[in-house]
């Protein structure tokens, strides 16, 4: 389904009492950073809250959740996204936390889907609250959904997430496939937790048109514990798959792909491996991130470069914000290793992925 766009002026959102941002800039077709890399992909986190407690993301008791006033409002998010699309952003992915934990998420998605110039709108979800919204997601033009799923075993799901929601996640996957949505399953590979799920997840691609992407575990656990390093890196993951499927074939990776992609002859779906900790894809990185509280991150591993929400609430207009953003994009680190080493406090990362936005 082709996205149908309207101008921002035709959109209606509730008045949150914020000073309107005047979007009077000329659209730029190419947005480059200081390393000559194209920036055309925004990952926008709408909340830090989640209805799971995955051990690799946060402590069992949860986090110190942000107060509502600390979050960007939907109006601010829409205005910010409209500006970034005019500057050259072509794809927006909604993340969290879990996006559907935030009330009225579909209102924001409807408005974003109408932004003139946006080519792709998608989201990453754990699937617990998603199933009732799949039909409308399809109607507004969302063609692809990333579904977080670390195991196909209900007991291991409970052990990893600390919640008994496996059935709800599988119901969402069924709805997505029923509505002919592109489904990408995101699986974090964890020693001693779900290694036995690697092959069953690959086998899932034989009968289902899904892409299973295995992700190196990252140190964003939110508990302040030191990260011991990579046990299952992308090379070892591939070796494990190849032992069971020696016929697996490397296929061409899409431009800006973060995954190494593979196909097994006779399988409807595909397999991807994301070197999230090894950071082998930094040289072609086209992504920026905005956290729920409005912090712009040029890299998953940096400490944030500015707070867009604060600038907007101070009264900064679109032209000033555009100039500020361009300056920020011209300070991007060469790769994730440099970004991590230049963090303001210390190089070890102790945030939660829920507060970063994935």
Protein Blocks (a to p, Z undefined) as FASTA:
>chain_A
ZZddddfklpccddehiacdddfbdcdfbdcdfkopacfbdcddfbfbdfbdcfklbcfk
lpadddfklpccfklmmmmmmmmmmnopabdcddedjfklpghklmmmmmmmmpghiabd
cdddehlmmmmmmmmmmmnopabdcdddfbfbfklmmmmnopafklmmmmmmmmmmmnop
acdddddddehklmmmmmmmmmmmmmpccddddddddfbeonopacebjfbdfklmmmmm
mmmmmmbccddddehiabdcdddehiabdcddddfknopmlmmccbdcddfkopacfbfk
lgbjbdfklmmmnopafklmmmmmmmmmmmccfblmlmmmmpmkbmcdcbdfklnnZZ
